[in-house]
């Protein structure tokens, strides 16, 4: 297993992972699969933020990715980010998500980030468990604000205060 910074040449692998979630789940509210070029443009935008964008490889194959993006654009939010993590369906439930997420949190702490917001389409018990195992606390829920596959979907917000989570482990 290898966790490294993402590069534009990872766009095809990232697209393949993400399009599964678009086509087959309500985890993302996107409804149309992306092309590699579209994902490449998004990836470049993420890389331009300066926040971490990581991929997890097993046997030189990208099986997951995680990144942080600005929570909101106003300056007062500069110490808060939104995290995103996706794993290939074959990689779920094997501890890869926990390892990748920990690395993302470590990098964000090094950058002076104070809060990480996890946004989860509900229900999604595996994602809730992952976030809570890392010290995230649910701070809100918006009921039935999304609509995909002919049903309304709620969204929950989980927050990790990095300094508080580090104090709890000491």
N, CA, C and O of each residue as an XYZ file, in Angstrom:
680
protein
N       0.845     -1.174      0.000
C       0.000      0.000      0.000
C       0.892      1.238      0.000
O       1.909      1.297      0.690
N       0.479      2.223     -0.794
C       1.220      3.463     -0.906
C       0.230      4.627     -0.973
O      -0.703      4.610     -1.776
N       0.438      5.626     -0.134
C      -0.354      6.848     -0.195
C       0.570      7.943     -0.682
O       1.647      8.155     -0.124
N       0.144      8.637     -1.726
C       0.973      9.688     -2.312
C       0.094     10.844     -2.767
O      -1.132     10.737     -2.812
N       0.749     11.949     -3.104
C       0.031     13.088     -3.659
C      -0.550     12.697     -5.011
O       0.090     11.997     -5.794
N      -1.757     13.152     -5.273
C      -2.396     12.903     -6.564
C      -1.746     13.778     -7.633
O      -1.217     14.853     -7.350
N      -1.803     13.284     -8.866
C      -1.295     14.004    -10.034
C      -2.380     13.981    -11.100
O      -3.307     13.174    -11.042
N      -2.255     14.862    -12.059
C      -3.244     14.900    -13.137
C      -3.350     13.573    -13.877
O      -4.418     13.228    -14.381
N      -2.251     12.827    -13.945
C      -2.323     11.536    -14.644
C      -3.093     10.483    -13.853
O      -3.233      9.354    -14.323
N      -3.597     10.821    -12.664
C      -4.472      9.930    -11.898
C      -5.939     10.123    -12.272
O      -6.804      9.413    -11.760
N      -6.227     11.069    -13.152
C      -7.620     11.417    -13.472
C      -8.425     10.218    -13.961
O      -9.589     10.078    -13.584
N      -7.853      9.361    -14.777
C      -8.608      8.209    -15.297
C      -9.007      7.258    -14.170
O     -10.150      6.804    -14.119
N      -8.081      6.956    -13.274
C      -8.382      6.048    -12.164
C      -9.401      6.669    -11.216
O     -10.313      5.987    -10.747
N      -9.250      7.954    -10.934
C     -10.187      8.647    -10.054
C     -11.572      8.692    -10.692
O     -12.580      8.504    -10.011
N     -11.619      8.941    -11.992
C     -12.901      8.966    -12.710
C     -13.602      7.619    -12.609
O     -14.807      7.563    -12.362
N     -12.863      6.542    -12.796
C     -13.461      5.202    -12.725
C     -14.060      4.944    -11.340
O     -15.149      4.381    -11.229
N     -13.356      5.352    -10.294
C     -13.874      5.164     -8.935
C     -15.126      6.005     -8.728
O     -16.152      5.504     -8.267
N     -15.037      7.279     -9.071
C     -16.135      8.206     -8.796
C     -17.382      7.893     -9.623
O     -18.501      7.997     -9.121
N     -17.196      7.514    -10.873
C     -18.368      7.239    -11.720
C     -19.209      6.083    -11.191
O     -20.424      6.070    -11.389
N     -18.602      5.134    -10.536
C     -19.382      4.063     -9.891
C     -20.384      4.676     -8.913
O     -21.551      4.286     -8.891
N     -19.927      5.638     -8.103
C     -20.795      6.243     -7.097
C     -21.874      7.115     -7.734
O     -22.974      7.238     -7.197
N     -21.558      7.714     -8.872
C     -22.569      8.488     -9.591
C     -23.651      7.558    -10.134
O     -24.843      7.802     -9.944
N     -23.229      6.496    -10.807
C     -24.168      5.587    -11.474
C     -24.984      4.732    -10.520
O     -26.164      4.481    -10.765
N     -24.359      4.277     -9.420
C     -24.958      3.210     -8.619
C     -25.349      3.564     -7.192
O     -25.908      2.721     -6.491
N     -25.074      4.783     -6.741
C     -25.350      5.109     -5.342
C     -25.915      6.517     -5.204
O     -25.927      7.300     -6.154
N     -26.378      6.813     -4.004
C     -26.794      8.172     -3.666
C     -25.733      8.880     -2.825
O     -26.002      9.933     -2.247
N     -24.545      8.315     -2.753
C     -23.468      8.909     -1.963
C     -23.064     10.263     -2.530
O     -22.712     11.171     -1.776
N     -23.111     10.405     -3.849
C     -22.929     11.703     -4.480
C     -24.237     12.086     -5.146
O     -24.979     11.220     -5.608
N     -24.521     13.366     -5.196
C     -25.750     13.824     -5.832
C     -25.561     14.088     -7.318
O     -26.507     14.489     -7.995
N     -24.373     13.873     -7.832
C     -24.200     13.985     -9.282
C     -24.979     12.853     -9.933
O     -25.093     11.761     -9.376
N     -25.513     13.126    -11.120
C     -26.352     12.131    -11.785
C     -25.811     11.676    -13.133
O     -26.282     10.677    -13.678
N     -24.832     12.388    -13.681
C     -24.250     12.014    -14.968
C     -22.771     11.695    -14.787
O     -22.026     12.504    -14.233
N     -22.336     10.513    -15.252
C     -20.921     10.168    -15.146
C     -20.040     11.236    -15.797
O     -20.457     11.919    -16.732
N     -18.828     11.363    -15.288
C     -17.872     12.342    -15.777
C     -16.920     11.716    -16.786
O     -16.637     10.519    -16.725
N     -16.438     12.516    -17.695
C     -15.367     12.087    -18.590
C     -14.034     12.279    -17.861
O     -13.965     12.984    -16.855
N     -13.004     11.660    -18.367
C     -11.671     11.829    -17.780
C     -11.254     13.292    -17.881
O     -10.638     13.820    -16.955
N     -11.577     13.952    -18.985
C     -11.233     15.373    -19.127
C     -11.943     16.230    -18.079
O     -11.337     17.135    -17.505
N     -13.210     15.952    -17.831
C     -13.942     16.700    -16.805
C     -13.306     16.485    -15.428
O     -13.121     17.433    -14.665
N     -12.975     15.231    -15.124
C     -12.348     14.944    -13.835
C     -10.970     15.588    -13.766
O     -10.575     16.089    -12.714
N     -10.246     15.581    -14.858
C      -8.934     16.222    -14.882
C      -9.029     17.704    -14.545
O      -8.201     18.229    -13.799
N     -10.040     18.382    -15.095
C     -10.238     19.805    -14.798
C     -10.576     19.999    -13.318
O     -10.082     20.933    -12.686
N     -11.410     19.125    -12.770
C     -11.740     19.211    -11.342
C     -10.512     18.940    -10.485
O     -10.268     19.622     -9.490
N      -9.755     17.944    -10.883
C      -8.549     17.588    -10.134
C      -7.568     18.757    -10.131
O      -6.960     19.055     -9.103
N      -7.413     19.410    -11.263
C      -6.513     20.567    -11.318
C      -6.980     21.661    -10.377
O      -6.166     22.288     -9.699
N      -8.276     21.894    -10.329
C      -8.836     22.906     -9.436
C      -8.548     22.551     -7.973
O      -8.201     23.422     -7.176
N      -8.692     21.279     -7.630
C      -8.404     20.821     -6.264
C      -6.925     21.012     -5.957
O      -6.571     21.518     -4.892
N      -6.065     20.610     -6.882
C      -4.627     20.743     -6.670
C      -4.228     22.208     -6.506
O      -3.316     22.524     -5.742
N      -4.900     23.089     -7.212
C      -4.593     24.521     -7.142
C      -4.923     25.136     -5.786
O      -4.413     26.208     -5.463
N      -5.771     24.479     -4.981
C      -6.114     25.037     -3.667
C      -4.941     24.980     -2.702
O      -4.878     25.765     -1.756
N      -4.010     24.061     -2.931
C      -2.911     23.885     -1.995
C      -3.231     22.937     -0.864
O      -2.354     22.586     -0.075
N      -4.487     22.516     -0.777
C      -4.845     21.525      0.229
C      -4.457     20.141     -0.277
O      -4.296     19.949     -1.483
N      -4.304     19.173      0.626
C      -3.883     17.844      0.190
C      -4.909     17.157     -0.703
O      -6.119     17.268     -0.507
N      -4.385     16.455     -1.674
C      -5.167     15.573     -2.543
C      -4.333     14.315     -2.687
O      -3.271     14.328     -3.310
N      -4.815     13.240     -2.114
C      -4.034     12.007     -1.986
C      -4.688     10.859     -2.736
O      -5.910     10.806     -2.875
N      -3.862      9.945     -3.216
C      -4.370      8.690     -3.750
C      -3.743      7.548     -2.971
O      -2.620      7.649     -2.475
N      -4.492      6.465     -2.876
C      -4.013      5.251     -2.232
C      -3.859      4.200     -3.305
O      -4.798      3.908     -4.046
N      -2.662      3.628     -3.387
C      -2.372      2.590     -4.375
C      -2.104      1.257     -3.682
O      -1.508      1.208     -2.606
N      -2.547      0.204     -4.305
C      -2.180     -1.159     -3.927
C      -1.718     -1.834     -5.202
O      -2.436     -1.845     -6.202
N      -0.533     -2.390     -5.170
C       0.064     -3.018     -6.360
C       0.035     -2.063     -7.555
O      -0.307     -2.452     -8.672
N       0.403     -0.799     -7.296
C       0.497      0.249     -8.327
C      -0.836      0.597     -8.977
O      -0.863      1.208    -10.045
N      -1.938      0.217     -8.345
C      -3.269      0.559     -8.855
C      -3.943      1.495     -7.857
O      -3.982      1.206     -6.661
N      -4.475      2.619     -8.347
C      -5.188      3.558     -7.488
C      -6.534      2.942     -7.109
O      -7.364      2.645     -7.967
N      -6.728      2.758     -5.793
C      -7.981      2.166     -5.309
C      -8.781      3.125     -4.444
O      -9.867      2.782     -3.977
N      -8.252      4.331     -4.226
C      -8.959      5.317     -3.439
C      -8.307      6.674     -3.537
O      -7.143      6.806     -3.916
N      -9.087      7.681     -3.184
C      -8.540      9.032     -3.161
C      -9.268      9.850     -2.104
O     -10.413      9.569     -1.751
N      -8.577     10.863     -1.612
C      -9.142     11.750     -0.603
C      -8.543     13.132     -0.797
O      -7.379     13.278     -1.169
N      -9.357     14.134     -0.539
C      -8.842     15.497     -0.669
C      -9.633     16.431      0.232
O     -10.696     16.086      0.748
N      -9.081     17.620      0.403
C      -9.757     18.675      1.138
C      -9.960     19.849      0.200
O      -9.147     20.114     -0.685
N     -11.056     20.538      0.417
C     -11.361     21.737     -0.360
C     -11.889     22.800      0.604
O     -12.309     22.482      1.717
N     -11.864     24.043      0.181
C     -12.355     25.090      1.084
C     -13.803     24.837      1.498
O     -14.638     24.448      0.681
N     -14.084     25.063      2.782
C     -15.452     24.914      3.275
C     -16.336     25.999      2.664
O     -17.417     25.712      2.149
N     -15.882     27.207      2.723
C     -16.542     28.343      2.084
C     -15.461     29.302      1.621
O     -14.320     29.209      2.074
N     -15.793     30.207      0.742
C     -14.775     31.063      0.141
C     -14.397     32.272      0.997
O     -13.319     32.832      0.797
N     -15.211     32.683      1.910
C     -14.888     33.864      2.712
C     -13.682     33.598      3.612
O     -13.505     32.496      4.131
N     -12.875     34.612      3.781
C     -11.614     34.516      4.517
C     -11.778     33.956      5.934
O     -10.907     33.236      6.422
N     -12.873     34.281      6.578
C     -13.070     33.831      7.961
C     -13.117     32.309      8.088
O     -12.922     31.767      9.176
N     -13.378     31.622      6.974
C     -13.429     30.153      6.982
C     -12.094     29.512      6.614
O     -12.052     28.305      6.376
N     -11.020     30.264      6.559
C      -9.751     29.760      6.017
C      -9.139     28.603      6.809
O      -8.258     27.915      6.294
N      -9.576     28.376      8.026
C      -9.051     27.273      8.824
C     -10.006     26.076      8.877
O      -9.844     25.174      9.699
N     -10.993     26.084      7.993
C     -11.976     25.003      7.919
C     -12.039     24.492      6.485
O     -12.092     25.275      5.537
N     -12.033     23.175      6.341
C     -12.114     22.547      5.019
C     -13.221     21.508      5.011
O     -13.692     21.064      6.059
N     -13.624     21.129      3.805
C     -14.516     19.985      3.613
C     -13.670     18.837      3.089
O     -12.870     19.013      2.169
N     -13.845     17.683      3.666
C     -13.089     16.507      3.229
C     -13.943     15.644      2.310
O     -15.170     15.611      2.411
N     -13.257     14.949      1.415
C     -13.905     14.017      0.500
C     -13.041     12.771      0.414
O     -11.817     12.860      0.314
N     -13.678     11.611      0.452
C     -12.948     10.351      0.318
C     -13.809      9.352     -0.441
O     -14.999      9.200     -0.166
N     -13.191      8.677     -1.396
C     -13.857      7.622     -2.161
C     -12.894      6.450     -2.317
O     -11.701      6.636     -2.554
N     -13.426      5.259     -2.182
C     -12.662      4.034     -2.401
C     -13.330      3.205     -3.483
O     -14.550      3.232     -3.640
N     -12.529      2.482     -4.213
C     -13.064      1.514     -5.159
C     -13.954      0.538     -4.394
O     -13.628      0.172     -3.265
N     -15.066      0.109     -4.981
C     -15.957     -0.818     -4.266
C     -15.244     -2.073     -3.765
O     -15.637     -2.633     -2.742
N     -14.219     -2.517     -4.457
C     -13.490     -3.717     -4.028
C     -12.589     -3.453     -2.832
O     -12.099     -4.397     -2.211
N     -12.359     -2.174     -2.494
C     -11.457     -1.825     -1.396
C     -12.190     -1.512     -0.096
O     -11.561     -1.348      0.949
N     -13.503     -1.432     -0.156
C     -14.298     -1.037      1.014
C     -14.256     -2.127      2.085
O     -14.288     -3.319      1.776
N     -14.183     -1.700      3.352
C     -14.245     -2.625      4.477
C     -12.936     -3.306      4.817
O     -12.924     -4.282      5.567
N     -11.834     -2.811      4.278
C     -10.529     -3.443      4.507
C      -9.562     -2.541      5.267
O      -8.379     -2.861      5.379
N     -10.052     -1.422      5.787
C      -9.210     -0.508      6.554
C      -8.499      0.539      5.714
O      -7.804      1.398      6.258
N      -8.660      0.483      4.404
C      -7.984      1.458      3.545
C      -8.505      2.871      3.776
O      -7.728      3.825      3.786
N      -9.808      3.009      3.960
C     -10.395      4.327      4.168
C      -9.857      4.995      5.424
O      -9.540      6.184      5.412
N      -9.756      4.238      6.495
C      -9.236      4.758      7.753
C      -7.792      5.227      7.580
O      -7.429      6.310      8.040
N      -6.979      4.420      6.923
C      -5.573      4.769      6.705
C      -5.450      6.021      5.850
O      -4.677      6.923      6.175
N      -6.198      6.081      4.772
C      -6.148      7.226      3.872
C      -6.649      8.490      4.561
O      -6.048      9.556      4.425
N      -7.734      8.373      5.289
C      -8.310      9.540      5.974
C      -7.349     10.064      7.044
O      -7.188     11.276      7.192
N      -6.719      9.167      7.782
C      -5.746      9.591      8.804
C      -4.620     10.399      8.172
O      -4.188     11.406      8.732
N      -4.147      9.966      7.017
C      -3.080     10.681      6.322
C      -3.562     12.070      5.902
O      -2.822     13.047      6.018
N      -4.796     12.157      5.416
C      -5.358     13.450      5.031
C      -5.428     14.379      6.253
O      -5.039     15.544      6.169
N      -5.915     13.873      7.365
C      -6.022     14.672      8.592
C      -4.640     15.131      9.049
O      -4.468     16.284      9.446
N      -3.674     14.250      8.995
C      -2.304     14.599      9.391
C      -1.770     15.756      8.541
O      -1.179     16.700      9.064
N      -1.985     15.669      7.237
C      -1.522     16.737      6.336
C      -2.243     18.051      6.634
O      -1.626     19.116      6.630
N      -3.537     17.974      6.890
C      -4.295     19.188      7.178
C      -3.835     19.825      8.490
O      -3.756     21.049      8.595
N      -3.536     19.003      9.474
C      -3.021     19.528     10.742
C      -1.710     20.258     10.502
O      -1.482     21.326     11.069
N      -0.856     19.699      9.675
C       0.428     20.345      9.362
C       0.222     21.688      8.667
O       1.065     22.579      8.774
N      -0.878     21.836      7.967
C      -1.180     23.101      7.284
C      -1.902     24.107      8.181
O      -2.235     25.205      7.737
N      -2.145     23.739      9.434
C      -2.781     24.665     10.363
C      -4.299     24.692     10.301
O      -4.927     25.620     10.810
N      -4.892     23.677      9.677
C      -6.352     23.606      9.607
C      -6.893     23.227     10.979
O      -6.338     22.363     11.658
N      -7.975     23.876     11.381
C      -8.584     23.622     12.691
C      -9.804     22.712     12.608
O     -10.008     21.875     13.487
N     -10.619     22.865     11.560
C     -11.857     22.103     11.444
C     -11.957     21.404     10.101
O     -11.616     21.965      9.059
N     -12.430     20.174     10.148
C     -12.712     19.416      8.932
C     -14.191     19.053      8.972
O     -14.690     18.527      9.966
N     -14.879     19.343      7.877
C     -16.300     19.045      7.767
C     -16.480     17.855      6.831
O     -16.005     17.870      5.695
N     -17.160     16.837      7.310
C     -17.534     15.689      6.498
C     -19.006     15.798      6.151
O     -19.845     15.945      7.040
N     -19.325     15.728      4.880
C     -20.703     15.862      4.413
C     -21.138     14.501      3.877
O     -20.531     13.980      2.941
N     -22.188     13.921      4.465
C     -22.556     12.541      4.163
C     -24.021     12.460      3.749
O     -24.913     12.854      4.500
N     -24.257     11.942      2.541
C     -25.625     11.644      2.113
C     -26.114     10.458      2.943
O     -25.400      9.469      3.107
N     -27.322     10.564      3.457
C     -27.839      9.563      4.394
C     -28.979      8.748      3.786
O     -29.761      9.264      2.988
N     -29.068      7.484      4.164
C     -28.199      6.769      5.096
C     -26.904      6.302      4.427
O     -26.876      5.983      3.238
N     -25.855      6.274      5.211
C     -24.557      5.758      4.760
C     -23.775      5.350      6.003
O     -22.817      6.011      6.405
N     -24.204      4.255      6.592
C     -23.620      3.790      7.851
C     -22.103      3.606      7.779
O     -21.416      3.994      8.723
N     -21.546      3.032      6.704
C     -20.077      2.890      6.669
C     -19.343      4.231      6.759
O     -18.323      4.330      7.441
N     -19.848      5.256      6.082
C     -19.196      6.563      6.141
C     -19.370      7.201      7.512
O     -18.438      7.818      8.030
N     -20.542      7.062      8.101
C     -20.764      7.586      9.449
C     -19.795      6.913     10.417
O     -19.160      7.593     11.223
N     -19.674      5.592     10.352
C     -18.747      4.861     11.241
C     -17.310      5.332     11.041
O     -16.580      5.542     12.009
N     -16.908      5.498      9.783
C     -15.545      5.952      9.491
C     -15.299      7.320     10.129
O     -14.312      7.510     10.839
N     -16.189      8.258      9.875
C     -16.001      9.597     10.419
C     -15.982      9.579     11.950
O     -15.117     10.200     12.569
N     -16.916      8.882     12.548
C     -16.985      8.867     14.006
C     -15.792      8.144     14.624
O     -15.361      8.498     15.722
N     -15.254      7.140     13.940
C     -14.068      6.451     14.463
C     -12.846      7.366     14.479
O     -11.893      7.124     15.220
N     -12.878      8.412     13.661
C     -11.773      9.374     13.613
C     -12.008     10.584     14.511
O     -11.181     11.496     14.554
N     -13.131     10.598     15.229
C     -13.401     11.675     16.163
C     -14.346     12.749     15.652
O     -14.567     13.747     16.338
N     -14.911     12.568     14.459
C     -15.900     13.518     13.953
C     -17.177     13.380     14.773
O     -17.536     12.284     15.202
N     -17.856     14.501     14.986
C     -19.142     14.521     15.666
C     -20.200     15.087     14.743
O     -19.954     16.054     14.022
N     -21.381     14.482     14.764
C     -22.462     15.006     13.940
C     -22.898     16.350     14.505
O     -23.157     16.486     15.701
N     -22.972     17.342     13.619
C     -23.334     18.692     14.042
C     -24.589     19.204     13.352
O     -25.061     20.299     13.656
N     -25.130     18.425     12.430
C     -26.342     18.875     11.770
C     -26.840     17.888     10.744
O     -26.114     16.995     10.307
N     -28.089     18.065     10.370
C     -28.686     17.238      9.326
C     -29.745     18.053      8.601
O     -30.579     18.712      9.220
N     -29.692     17.992      7.287
C     -30.696     18.634      6.448
C     -31.541     17.520      5.839
O     -31.032     16.656      5.125
N     -32.823     17.553      6.126
C     -33.724     16.476      5.736
C     -34.234     16.645      4.311
O     -34.727     17.707      3.928
N     -34.103     15.570      3.534
C     -34.693     15.474      2.197
C     -34.325     16.650      1.284
O     -35.190     17.185      0.590
N     -33.060     17.052      1.279
C     -32.670     18.190      0.438
C     -32.134     17.775     -0.931
O     -31.996     18.610     -1.825
N     -31.834     16.491     -1.093
C     -31.396     15.993     -2.397
C     -32.450     15.075     -2.986
O     -33.318     14.566     -2.277
N     -32.362     14.872     -4.283
C     -33.307     13.982     -4.952
C     -32.551     13.224     -6.040
O     -32.053     13.827     -6.991
N     -32.466     11.922     -5.902
C     -31.766     11.079     -6.864
C     -32.431      9.706     -6.849
O     -32.881      9.235     -5.805
N     -32.487      9.080     -8.000
C     -33.108      7.757     -8.138
C     -34.548      7.761     -7.600
O     -34.988      6.812     -6.952
N     -35.252      8.832     -7.882
C     -36.667      8.977     -7.524
C     -36.941      8.932     -6.025
O     -37.993      8.466     -5.588
N     -35.986      9.421     -5.249
C     -36.252      9.523     -3.818
C     -35.511     10.709     -3.224
O     -34.477     11.136     -3.736
N     -36.056     11.230     -2.139
C     -35.445     12.341     -1.423
C     -34.362     11.800     -0.494
O     -34.495     10.716      0.073
N     -33.296     12.571     -0.351
C     -32.140     12.128      0.422
C     -31.726     13.232      1.386
O     -31.651     14.403      1.013
N     -31.463     12.846      2.618
C     -30.984     13.785      3.634
C     -29.461     13.846      3.609
O     -28.798     12.947      3.091
N     -28.927     14.907      4.172
C     -27.481     15.099      4.240
C     -27.109     15.460      5.664
O     -27.702     16.353      6.269
N     -26.113     14.748      6.194
C     -25.614     15.029      7.532
C     -24.256     15.688      7.478
O     -23.481     15.482      6.544
N     -23.979     16.487      8.500
C     -22.691     17.168      8.613
C     -21.979     16.668      9.854
O     -22.544     16.653     10.948
N     -20.735     16.260      9.671
C     -19.880     15.824     10.762
C     -18.684     16.753     10.815
O     -18.137     17.130      9.779
N     -18.274     17.123     12.025
C     -17.164     18.063     12.198
C     -16.082     17.436     13.057
O     -16.359     16.804     14.077
N     -14.843     17.626     12.623
C     -13.686     17.242     13.416
C     -12.926     18.504     13.758
O     -12.443     19.205     12.868
N     -12.817     18.801     15.049
C     -11.948     19.876     15.512
C     -10.593     19.234     15.758
O     -10.415     18.481     16.716
N      -9.643     19.535     14.891
C      -8.362     18.821     14.918
C      -7.673     18.955     16.263
O      -7.211     17.952     16.806
N      -7.586     20.147     16.820
C      -6.918     20.310     18.108
C      -7.618     19.517     19.197
O      -6.957     18.906     20.037
N      -8.951     19.519     19.197
C      -9.705     18.781     20.210
C      -9.480     17.280     20.057
O      -9.347     16.572     21.055
N      -9.436     16.783     18.815
C      -9.245     15.338     18.610
C      -7.842     14.923     19.031
O      -7.651     13.807     19.514
N      -6.862     15.796     18.857
C      -5.503     15.465     19.259
C      -5.391     15.448     20.784
O      -4.674     14.620     21.347
N      -6.106     16.369     21.454
C      -6.086     16.395     22.932
C      -6.724     15.129     23.484
O      -6.250     14.587     24.482
N      -7.800     14.645     22.847
C      -8.500     13.459     23.347
C      -7.625     12.223     23.280
O      -7.778     11.322     24.105
N      -6.707     12.154     22.318
C      -5.854     10.971     22.170
C      -4.664     10.988     23.097
O      -4.052      9.948     23.342
N      -4.319     12.182     23.630
C      -3.142     12.277     24.512
C      -3.371     11.590     25.838
O      -2.481     11.579     26.688
